[in-house]
Amino acid sequence: MALPSHAEIVVIGGGIIGCSTAYHLARDHKADVLLIEQGKLTSGSTWHAAGLVGQLRSSASITQLLKYSVDLYKQLAAETGLETGWKMTGCLRLATSQDRWTEFRRLATTAQSFGMEMHLVSPEEVKRMWPLMEVSDLVGASWLPTDGQASPSDIAQSLAKGARMHGARIVEGVRVTGFDIDDGRITAVHTTQGVVECDKVVNCGGQWARQIGALAGIEVPLQPVKHQYVITERIEGLSSDAPTIRDPDRRTYFKEEVGGVVMGGYEPNPQAWTLGDVPDDFQFQLFPDDWEHFEQHMEQAVARIPALAEAGVKQMINGPESFTPDGNFILGRAPECSNMYVGAGFNAFGIASGGGAGWALAAWVARGEAPLDLWVVDINRFSDLHRDRRWVCDRTLEAYGKHYTVAFPHEEYDSGRPRLVSPLYDRLKARRAVFGSKLGWERPNWFAPDGVEPKDVYSMGRQNWFAPVGEEHRLVREAVGVFDQSSFAKFELRGSDAAAALEAICSNRVAREPGRLTYTQMLNSRGGIECDLTVARLADDLFYIVTGTGFRTHDGGWIADHLPAGGDVALIDVTEDYGTLSLMGPRARDVLEKVTGADVSNAAFPFGHVRVIDIAGQPVRALRVTYVGELGWELHAPLAGLGAVFDALMEAGAPFGIAPVGYRALESLRLEKGYRAWGSDITPNDTPFEAGLGWAVKLKSNLDFVGREAVAKVAAAPLKKRLMTFTVDDPSVVLLGRETILRDGDFGGYLSSGGYGYTIGKPIGLGYVRRSQGVSDEWLAAGRYELVVAKERVKASLHMGPLYDPEAARVKG
């Protein structure tokens, strides 16, 4: 087929993701689609994928995509006439330790919350389902009956045929060599067979996606890793419908294939392929067999299935798979280019994700907006840090090595640290800070008292920081503490049109008089919350915008995308220009009065205001706002002067017992106040009214803003879900989020976040209570509530408002 001169959408890459995206663009959106493949369809990673299809993830949205994949694979052959090799064999996940068993019990609760069938079964039941398995070391297993396996190449070919049936064009043997770019938009794709003008480009290049992106100045943080598995000869007694097996404590997986077994694993010492470009001609190719490296898997596999010791090996597959630094795949529009979308980095579960990821990416491309909350896979979760190839490689290998380790709560990555530090890093380290990492920034999670090693000790129950964090929490509630939040993302919006531009994006009134600050959301077209931030007006033509560390690329991009073309308005990222210290607690004013000549009385400097004040010779942007529910200020100082400001605060606060406080205490403090966290409690799936934030939406004004029409409809109808606070009386219960909410014994929703409130002395969870007929105050109050925690029912109390200082008297005093 000859290359056309124009296509509405060009999809690059003919693996399962590219074929799925092209299929859904053509089927669902009737788009004019051209798919370009440099070799033959499936010739990159798809053809040698193992083909296991699991569905459960910790994200409801990603689980939804995986469930969609299974549904699609079940019916695709009927549409296209090409079989997909789909077999719903179910999947057993094996547990050999109590920590793993607790993890499975929590996952079973998550599955229940997401409407998936998952059972916990005994070793004896495992033996019955897989008679050839050695089960003497098992505590038990989880059983997901709707999981299964498929033929990766067959699925991709079936999707490709379906795409053609719906009008897509597919051209093989054509390689992309470059792009024409005008004002941040791709206008044409250059190939080895000519130039194709286009409106949008979708980069589904698999292990080549990074270098395809680089041709357009786009960073796609991927690392190809060698992944090995073997295919055995026929094994006597192995059933053709044997469940797939994941044996995470032995780091291996199995599936039946033609009477034999496919067996592979995720080793703690993975092998990266290259830091450079993947050769264009590496198609339908493998690396040489590496039995020495694979021996660690073979040894574990034989211990689990002794019959493997006598089975012949037909073939070893040693091929590259694209992995990412956090183990989640990559979808979405690239921040550097307004019309290139990416679907890549599927971390060896591209077959499981392929159907759903293609559906979601096609909708994203067609509408310019994600169809549901896909933050965990959004390419905008990355930053300039991810341009460092060595850092990406090291972190990706660590993520690969953790693929089958126990997922302990609050576990941190170790590689590539420290990378970004505030000027206070050494001061805080000297005070025995235990740091976590967020988008490369080292941030103090907690401070170890004398006699406690400054190191996280992970467990499935209460961890070693529980008591020290309680002391930090108490300090902020009773006296004063200081948080180093220098990693906050910070922007300035300048220009005579800045006020009007922000009013059109923000759901709250932000164009107030200079000196005021506003807490606001920015909404998508569905009324869902895309950004959650504060906007301070410093002058008629200058706004200062502060948002979370991890949302820098996302929120900055969202604002930039919605600024008016040709207006007098400019967005400037000033994250590295300012450090941030949050001075919080009932004695905060006493401390601040000692270090500045400015009037910081309640009359002169009320809540919701911003002033530029002098501290230690530094011009500090002081924002009177809080995320902990106490009197306090965010103090934004020039980064070079942050140390001087910190030292002045510590000296002035010494009589009150001031001390630095970490993010673990911040989390506990905010839960007691019911403050929402973006990405968990509030997401693009949730509207402000459902989240209890309707008071921050300017519907009573006649001002238009993005999402107004959708959110007005939500506000005018009975709410079908509402974010509520829950507590349990048993202090030993560990709430993490994803626990199921039961109302009168029936499913009522699940927690979005969880933790412990040290002031009230109880575990706390936030979560949406759902009901299709509507969720009224009366209906909520009439219910009897329980939480399902690791399969155990725990009595819970529902609360309509904040648990601590519901009138906010302490915040505004």
N, C-alpha and C positions, 0 to 999 in steps of 0.2 A: 504493500500500500504506500502510495506517494505521500509525502509530508504536505499537509495543507499550509496555506500562507497565513491563516488566522484561525484561532480557536478562542472561545470565551474563557475556558479554563484549561491550562496545561498541567497534567499530573505527571510528575517525573518518578519513574520507578515502577516496575511490574512485578513486585512481590505481592504478598497477600494484602498488605496495607494499601498499596497503590491501586490494586485491582478492586479492593473493597470500596475505597473512596470513589473511584471512577464509577463503579456500579451504583452507589447510592446517589452520587451527583446526577447521574443520568436517570435513574429510576424515580427518585423522590423529588428532584428539583428541575427535571427536564432541561438540564444544562447542556450546552455544546461543549463536550469534553474530548480532549485529545490526551491519551496516555502514551508517553514515550519511554521505551525501555532500551538501555544501551546494548543488552545482549538478547537473551530469550527470557520470556516470562518465567519467574521463580528462580532465575539463575544465580541470585545473590545468596541470601541466607535461607529463604523459604524452603528450597528444595531439600536441605539437609536438617530442617527442624525436627525435633522429636515428636511433636504433634500431640502433646498432652493438653487437655482442655479442662482447666479448673475455673471456678466462677467466683469464689469468695475472696473479697479483699476488705480491708478495714474501712474503705470509703464506700458509702452507699451508691454514689454515682458510678464509680468504677465497677462495682459489683453489678450494677444495672447494665453496663456495657457488656460485661462478660456473659450475663444471662441472655442478652440480646444475641450475642454470637452463637450460643447454643441453639436458640430458637431459629436463627437464620440457617445454620448448617443442617438442621433437621429437615427443612423444607426446600433448600436450594436446588437439590437434584430434580425435584418435581417441576421446578420452573425452567431449568436449563437443560435437563437431560443428561447432565454430567454428574456422576457420583462424587461425594465428598469424603467418603471413607468414615463418616461419622458413626461412632458406636458409643451409646450411653452405658458404659460399663460401671459407672460410679467410681469413686476414689476413696481409698483408705489412707489416712495419715496416721502414722504410728508414733506413739509416745513411750519413751523408756525412762522418763524421770518425772518427778512431781512438778517441777517447774514447767515442763512441756505439757503435762496434763492440765495444769492450771491455765496455760495458754489456750489449750483446746477447749476447755470449759468456757473461757471468755469468748473464743471464736464461735462456739455453738450459740452463745447468747447473742452475739452479733448477727449470726445467720438468721436467728429467729426474728430479730429486729428488721432485717432486710427482706423477710418473707422467703427465705431459703430453707430447704429441708436439710438438716444436719443432725446426725445422731452420734452419741458416744457409745462405743461397744467394747466388750470385754476381750481379753486375749483369746479366750475360747471361741468367741464369735469370729474373730479374725482368722483363726485356724480353720474354722468351718468354711469361710469364704475363700481362703487361700491355703489349701492343705499342704502345699510344698513349703510353707513359711515356718521358720523357727520363731516361736513366740514367747519363749521362756523369760525373756528380759522385758516384756511389754508390761506397762501399766494399763494400757488400753489403746484405743484408736478412735479417730473421728471418721464418720462415714457420710459422704456426700453422694447420694444415689444418682443425682442428675449430672455429675461430672462425667467426662469420658475422654475419647481420643478421636483423632481424625487424621486424614492424609493431607499434609500441608500443600503439596503441589496440586492435588486434585481440587482442594477448596479454591485455591487461587485461579486455576483454570476455569472452574465453574463460575466464579465471580466475574472473570474476564468475559466469558461467553454471555453472562447476564448483562454485563455492561454494554457489550455490542448489541444485544437484543434491544436494549433501551436507547440505542443511538450513539453510544460512545465510539470513538475511533481509537484503535490501538496500533501503534507502529513499533516494531522491534528492530534492533540493530541500529539504533540512532542514539548518539551520545550528546548530552548537553555540554556546550563549550563555553557559554557565557550568557550574559543578559544585557539588554539595553535598559538603562534606568534613567528616569526623568523625575526629578523632584521627589525622590524617595519611593517611586513606583516603578515596577518592572513593566515595560511596554512591549518587549519582545524577547523571545528565547532563541539563542543561537545554538545550532546543532551541527553535527557532522554532515547533515544533508540539507542545510539551509536554515532560514530564519522564519520563526513563527510569531506573528504578532498576537498579543493576548491581553486579557483583562486581569486575570489572576493566575498564580502559579502555586501548585501544591507539591512540596518537596517530600516525597516518600522514597527517598533514595537508599534506605537501609544503611548499610555500612559505608556507603558513599554520601550519605546525607550531609555530613559535616563539610566535605569539600564542595558539594553542590551549593550549600549555603554560602560558603566563603566566596564563591564567584559573584554573589550579590552583596557581599559585606555583612553577611549574617552568621552569627555564631550558633552552631548546633553542638552542644557539649556531649560528644559521644566517644567511646573508646571500644575498639574491637578487641574481644577477648576470646582466646581459644577455648572452645567448649567441646568435650569429648563424650561420646557414648558408644556402646557396642551393641551389636545385634547377634544373638546366639542362634545356633541350630535348634531344631525342635527339641522340646523337653517333655519327656513322658509324664503324663498326668496333669499337664497344664491346660486348664479350660480356655476355650476361645473367648469366653465372656468374662474372664478373670478381671476383677477391678484393677485400675491403675493404682500404683502404690507410691506414696511419698514417705520416705523414711528419714526425716530431717535429722534425727540424732546421729544417724550414720551418714548423713549428707548425700543420700542416693535416692533415685527414683526408678520405677520399673513400669513397663506396660507390656502386655502380650502382643506379639506380632507373628502371624503365620505359625503358631505353635511354639514359637520361641519367645525370647524376652529382649526388649530394648531396655538397656540399663545405663544410666549416666549419673552425674552428680555435680555438686558445687563444692569445690575444695577450698580450704582456707589459704592456699598459696596459688592463686590463679595466675595464668600466663597471659600478659598483654601481647597483642600482635605487633602493632606499630604505632609510633607517635606521629608518623608522617601520613602521607596520603595512601589510601588503599589503591592498589593497581587497578586500572580500568578493566583489565582483562581477567581479573580474578573471578571467573564465572564458572559455575559447576565444578569448582576446584576445592580440594581439601589440603590440609597440612599432612605431613607424614605421620604415621601412627607413632604415638608416644606412650608406649606401655609402661615405661618407668614412672612417668607422672600419673598415669591412670591406675597404677597398682593400688594406691590408697583406696580407690573406689571399689576395685575388684575384691580386695580383702574384706571390706565391709559387706559387699553384696553377697559373697559366699557365706559369710556368717549368718546373714538373714535368710538366704535361700540356698541351702547346702547343695541342691541338685545342680547349681551353676558350676560347681567344681568339676563336674563330669561333662558339662555341655560344651560343644565346640563353638567357637566364635566365627560367624560368617564374615563379619565386617566391623571395623572400627570407623567411626565417623569423627573426624577431628577438624572442625570448621569454625570460622569466626562468627561471633554473634555480637551485635551492637548493644553495649550496656551504657547506662547513665550514672552520674555520680550519686544519685539517691535511690536507684533501683526502681524508679517510676518512669514510664515512657513519656514521650514528648508529643504534645498536640498544640495546635493553635497558631495564631498569626505572629510572625517574628517581629520583635519590637523595632528592629532596624529598618524594616521595609513594610509599607502599608498594604501590600497585596501579595506577599509570599506567606503561605501557610506551611506548616511542617507536621508530618506524622512519621516519627522515627524513634529509635532507641527502645525497642520493646523487650530488652532484657530477657530474652529466651522465652517470653510468653506472648509472642506476636500472633501465634495461631489462636490461642485462647481469646485474645483481644481483638483479632482482626475484623470480625464482623461488626462489633459494637464501635470500635475506634473509627472504622471507615464511615459508619453511619453518623457519628458525632462530628467527625472532621468535615464531612460533606455538608452537614447543616451549618457548621461554623463558617465554611467558605461561602456558602450560598447567602447566608443572612448577615455575615460580618460580626457574628456574636455567638458565643458558645450556647448550645441548646439546654445545658444544665450545668450544675456546679462541677467544673473540671479543673479546679485550682491545683490539685495534687499532681496533675500531668501538664499543666499549662507551661509553655516555653517561657512565659514571663516570670516564672519562679526563679530563674537564673539571673546572673548579673555579669558585670565585666570580669569578675573573678574567674568565671568559667571560660574565659579566653586563654587561660594558662593551661597549655596542653599537659604539662607534667602534673599539675595539681589535679586536673580532671582524671588523668590516668590513675594516680595514687588513690584518689577517693573512690573511683569506680571499682578498682580492684578490692578495696575494703568492702564496698557495698555487695559485690559479687560473693565475697567470702562470708558475708552475713546472710546470704540468701536462705539458708536453712538453720541458722542459729536461733535460739529462743529469743523472741522479741520482747525483751524486758522493757517495762515502762520507763520512759525518760532516758533511754539509752542514747549516748552521744557517739558520734564518729570521732576517731582519733587521728586519722591521717591529715596531712597538710596543715597542721596547727602548731603554734598560733600563726594566723595569716594577717588578719586586720585587728589592730588593738587600739583602744583609746589611750590618750596620754596618761590615764590613771592606772594602766595595767599593772605596772610594777608596784604602785602603792597598794592596790587591792590584793595583789598576790602576796605582798608582805603581811597583809591582814588575814591571810589564810583563805583567800577566795578559791572556790572550786568553780571553774569556768565551764560554760557550755559554748557552743558555736552556732551562730545564726547568719547565714549568707556570708560566711567567712569571718564575721566579727566574733571576737572573744568577749563573752558577757558573763559576769559573775552570777552563777545560779544560787550559791549559798556560801556561807562563811563557816569554816570549821572552828569550833572553840578549842582551846588548849586541851590536849589529851585525845582529840579525835583527828584521825588522819584526814587531811584535806583531799579526799578522793571519793568518788561515787562508788558505792558497793551495791550492785544491782541485785534485785530479787523481785519476786512476784507479789510480795507483801509490802509492809512498811519498809522503806529503805533507810539507810544510815543517816540521811539528812533530815529525817522527820522532826526530831526534837530541836536541833539547832534552828531550823526554819521557823519553828514555833516561837522561839525567842526573838527572832528578827521581826516576825509578825507582831508580837506583843510590843516591841519597841516602837513600831510605827503607830500602833493604836494608842499607846500611853504617853509617848514622849515625842521623839523625832528621829527619822532615819533619812539616809540619802541614797538614791539609786543612780548608778551610772547608766544612762540610757543613750549614750552617744551614738549608738548604732541606728537610732531612729532615722528613717528616710525624711529628708527635709527639702522643700522646694520653695522658690520664690516665683510668684506670678506678677509680672510688671507690665505697665502700660495703661493708657487711658481707657482701653476697652476691657481691662482685667476684671472689673467688677461685674459688668454685664456678662462676660464669658463665664465666670464662676456661677453666677445666678442661674445660668442656663444648664449647668451641669449638676449643681448641688440640689438636694431635695430640701434642705433647710435654708433659711435666710442668712446669707453670708455677707452681703454687701451692706453691712451696718457701718456706723461711723468709725473712723480710725480710733484704735484703742480697744476695740471689741474683738472677742474671739468666739467662734461657733463650732460646736460639735455637729457634724453632718455626715450623711451618706451620699454616695453617688449611685444612681440606679441604672440598671439595664432596661431594655425595652419591655421586659416582662415585669418590671417593678422590683426585681431582685437586687440585693445589695452587692454592688461591685466594689465599692471603696467605703471605708469607715475611717474618718480622719478629723483633724481639727484645722480650722482656717482662721488665722489671726490677721486682722487688717491693721497694718502698720502706718499706712498713708493712703491718700485717695487712690494712688496708682500702684500700691505695693501690698501684696498679700503674702503671708508666710504660712505654708502648708506643712503639717507634720503627720506622718503615718508610720506604720509598723516597719521594722527592719526588713522583713522578708517580702514586703509588698512594694519595694522601691521601683522595680521595673514595671510591675503591673499597674500601680496607681499613677506613676509618672506617664506611662503610655496611655492610660485611659484618659487622663486630663489632656494630654497633647492631641490625642485623636479627636477630641470634642471641642477644641478651640476653633473659633471662626476663622475661615480663610481670609487672608488679607487684612485682618484687624491689627490694631496697635496693642499687641499682647505677646509676651514672651515668657515661656516657662524655663526656669533655670534650676538645675539640681545643685543644691548647696549642702548636701549631706556631709561632705568632708570639711566644710568650712566652719561648722558649729559642732561643739560637743554639748551634751545634755545631761544636767543633773536634776533629778526630781527630789526636792526637799519636801518631805511629807510627815505630818503628825501634828498633834495639838500644840506642840512647842515650835512649830515651823516659823511662825511670825516672830517669836522671841529671838530666834537665831538670825533671821533675815534682817531684823532691825539693827543688829549689831554690826552687820557687814556692809550696809548701804546707807547713804544719806537720804534716799528716797523715802517718801511717806508710803508705807505698806499697810496702813490701817485699813480696816474693812471699808470705811467711808471713802478713802482715797483710792483704794485698789480692790474693788469688789470682785467676787467670783465671775468668771467669764470675761475678764479683761486682760489686756496685754500692755506692758510698759517696758521701755528701755531704761534700765537702771544700771548704776555703776557698782561693781563688786570687785575689790582688789585691783582697781585700775582698769577693769575690763568692761566694755559696753555689753550688757547682758540683756537679751530678750527674755523677759520674765512673763510667763503665761500662767495665769491663775486658773488651773484646771487640775483634775485629779483622776487617777485610775485605781485608787486604793480606798477612797471614801473618807479621807481626812482633809483638814486644812492643808494646803500646800501649793507649791509652785513648780512648774517646769522652768529651769534656768538654762537658757541656750546661750552659751558663751563662745567667743572665737576659740577654735580648737587649740591654738597655741597657748591660750590663757586659761585653759580649763583646770590645769593643775593648781594655779594660784587661787582660783575660785573655790576649788575643793578644799584646799588647805585652810582658807579663811572660814569656810563653813564648819570644818571640823574643829577649829580652834574656838569659834564662837559657840558651837553647840556642846562643847565638852561638859559644861556644868549640867546639861540636861541628859547626858549619856549618849549623845549622838554616835551613830555607827553606820557604816555602809551596809546596805541590805540588797539581797539578790532577787533574781527573777522568780524563784520558787515561792518566796514570801509574797511577791507581787501577785502571783496567781491565786494564792489563798485569800489575800485581801480583796481582790476584785470579785471573787466568787461570793464572798459574804455580802457584797454590795449588788450582786446581780449584774455587774458590768459585762457586756457582751464581748466576745473575742471573734474577730473576723477570721473566717476559714473553718471555724467550728460552730459557734453559736449563731453566727450570721454569715450567710453565703449568698452567691448569686441565685440560689434556689429560694431564698427567704425574703419576704417583703418587710419593710419597717413595721407595718401594723401587726403582722404575725409575730415579729420579734419584740413587741412591746415598745417600739420606738416611734410610734405614730406621732407623738408630740414633737418630733424633730422633722416633720414633713409639712411644708408650707402650702397645703391644699386650700387653706382659707384665703390665701392671697390669690391674685389673678395672674401670678407669674408662671410662665411655662418653664418646664425643665424636663430633662431626659427621664422617661419613665412615668411621667405624671399621669397619663391616660390609664396605664395599666394599674398603677398603685391606687388611683381613685376608684377603680372598679373593685379592687380588693377591699378598700375601706368601706364601700357602700354595701357590701354583702356580708352575711355571717362568716366569720373567720373559720376556716377548716383546720387550722392548726395554730397553737399559741405557745410561745416559749415560757415555761414555768420553772420555778426553783423547787428542788426536792431536798429533803434531809432525811437521814436515817439515824436512829438513836444509838445503834451499836458503833462505837468509835473504831472498832477493828476492821470495819468494812472499807475496802479500798475501791473508790470510784474513779474511773479513768475516762468515761465517755463510751458510748455505744451500748451501755447497759439497757435492757428492755424495760419500758414503763408498762406496768399493768394497772388497769383501772377496773375495779370490781372483778378481777381475775382475767380480764380480756386484754388483748394487745391495745396499748394506747399510744405508742411511740417509743422513742429511745433517747437516751441522754446524748447531748452534743459535747459536753465537757463535764469533768468531775474533779474533785479534790477534797480538801479538808479545811474546815473553817475553825481556826484555833480560838477565836474569840467566843464563838458559840459552842465550841467543843463537839462538833458533829461533822461527819462527811456531808458534802454538798454536791449536788449535780444540777446542771441546767439541761433542759430538754424540751422538745416540742411534743405537746399532747395533741393528737390528731383525731378528727372525727368528721366524716363526710357531710353529716347533717349540720355541722357547726359546733363551735366550742365556746359556750357562754360562761360567764362567771358562775351562774347558778349550777350549771351542769358540772363544772369543774369542782365546785365546793361540795357537791353531793357525792362525789366518788370516794372509794376506798382504794388507796394506792399501795403498790409494791414495786420494788425494783428487782430485776433478775440479774444477779451478780455471779458470774461464773457458774451458771445453772442453778444457783440457790435463790429462792425467793426471800426478800428482806422487806419488812414493813417500812413504808416511807410516808412522809408528810409532804403535802403540796403547799406551796406558799405563793401568793399572788404578787408579792412585792419583795423588796430587799430584806434580807435577814438582819442587817445591821443598819442602824440609823436611817430608817425608811423616810424620814422627813428631810434628810440631808442637812440637818442643822449644823453638823460638825464640818461639813464641806464649805458652807457659806458663812460661817461665823467669823 
